[in-house]
Amino acid sequence: MSGILFAGAVAQADVADKSQDKTILVVGDSLSAEYGLRRGSGWVELLARRLHAEQQGYQIRNTSISGDTSSGGVARLPEALRRHQPAIVIIELGSNDALRGLSLQMTRDNLAEMMDMARQARAQVLLVGMQIPPNYGRKYAEQFQQLFPEVAQQHGAALVPFLLEGMATDRSLFQPDGIHPNEEAQALLERNVWRQLEPMLTP
């Protein structure tokens, strides 16, 4: 009888391990939380559909919150890691820091801390880079843009150079606020992420 129980425990552990191997956690802000979009039309959902269609076996857990900052990400990531036990963590945060004119060093430190948390949880990291208009000065905008590749390289993370690549100057692909991509643009965002995510996937 004890042997049967032990075998069952091993089987359950195997299932848990496989679940961890096949979970992708997205931690982002409104750009990943379908702000202003129909439910199920955002790039994260499109990515989940691609993974399913290609029978990759991965599931996506989207914990993105509109308006969130890198500090908010640091605060909520430990619980998300514990709950979902992901193999890959996609971090899409920092834009709201810049739009509020916050310290870029603080943003850098927060992203680095999140990467360390993910690595301690044995997850790979894909950092999503962003850019901002020079509202706070060209130097601030340039430093913000450079922040993402620098911190990714320093912490051994993969990088999406710019989430809005290929659409940033096309106003027809934005919602009326001029900030958030519209539904038509979501496929472009998904492809920008997929190009960097695909090499990280395991059979």
Helices and strands as residue ranges (DSSP letters): H 2-21, E 23-28, H 43-53, E 59-62, H 70-84, E 88-92, H 95-99, H 104-120, E 124-128, G 134-136, H 138-154, E 158-160, G 171-173, G 183-185, H 186-197, G 198-200
